[in-house]
Amino acid sequence: MRGIRQHVNPLGLHYSIPRAQPLTRPQHLPADAPVEVELGCADAQFSFQLARHAPDTWVCGLEIREPWVARNLRRVARENIQNLSFGYVNLNVDLDRVFAPRSVDRFHLLFPDPWFKDKHKKRRVVEPSLCRTIIEQLRPGGELHIASDIFEITLEAMAEIEGSEEFSRHFENLAGPWSFWRGNPFAVASRREDTTLRRGQRVWRVRYRVDHGDS
Ligand SMILES: C[S@@+](CC[C@H](N)C(=O)[O-])C[C@H]1O[C@@H](n2cnc3c(N)ncnc32)[C@H](O)[C@@H]1O
């Protein structure tokens, strides 16, 4: 998209200071309305479609590239969509500031960037602090949905979750241990998913149900 940088460095100083803001639930939605969040939404095709498909759900798109946040907010206003919000986040720094504990029904992490490489570091998209925040912010029985066109990314996310004593207790793979979910169970798709399928490539998808272990 013209005018928006392809990538930013989430490890850069500018993005390492926590500054994400809590999102405010639209007033017309009840406190127990379902909440679905797209993490790293870019143009948010998935979130726009989901908000239209499920008008009683509060849909939120979060993104590190602020020009996308601004552009999506302008589109929400233009199209007068009442149940869709957008905000800035650096997933590896300040997602914990955006939602209250146990308030989110589903996180969608769709086609996350592979990892940012600089001279010294590689960083996984799904890493322990993000897993902890997701567990904390999901409601009991809530879901983490991850999809990617890159097998290794999905496998690394699975390894982070299912290969870890800490996280495997809290996440149940809905397709069975170490298994991919076949097909898209949602009525909507992100832009990157459309592109992947158009190219005849496979989408690698996993779905996890959270268990806080206290019921
Ligand atoms: C490949 S795009 C996918 C966009 C969309 N979800 C889709 O499926 O079409 C990945 C997005 O994640 C965002 N992103 C990468 N690292 C991030 C981070 N640490 N925090 C928040 N967003 C991030 C990127 O800026 C980019 O917009």
The ligand as a Gaussian input file, in Angstrom:
#p B3LYP/6-31G(d) Opt

LIG

0 1
 C        1.953000     -10.270000       6.806000
 S        1.000000      -9.066000       7.618000
 C       -0.583000      -9.885000       7.778000
 C       -1.751000      -8.906000       7.839000
 C       -3.117000      -9.559000       8.021000
 N       -3.250000     -10.160000       9.332000
 C       -3.388000     -10.564000       6.933000
 O       -3.440000     -11.776000       7.247000
 O       -3.607000     -10.157000       5.770000
 C        1.635000      -9.119000       9.300000
 C        1.326000      -7.850000      10.065000
 O        1.775000      -7.977000      11.419000
 C        2.301000      -6.733000      11.821000
 N        3.260000      -6.950000      12.926000
 C        4.489000      -7.526000      12.828000
 N        5.094000      -7.531000      14.036000
 C        4.230000      -6.952000      14.902000
 C        4.286000      -6.667000      16.290000
 N        5.353000      -6.967000      17.018000
 N        3.213000      -6.064000      16.848000
 C        2.117000      -5.760000      16.119000
 N        2.009000      -5.992000      14.788000
 C        3.051000      -6.585000      14.193000
 C        2.993000      -6.184000      10.582000
 O        3.190000      -4.794000      10.629000
 C        2.014000      -6.623000       9.485000
 O        1.040000      -5.645000       9.221000

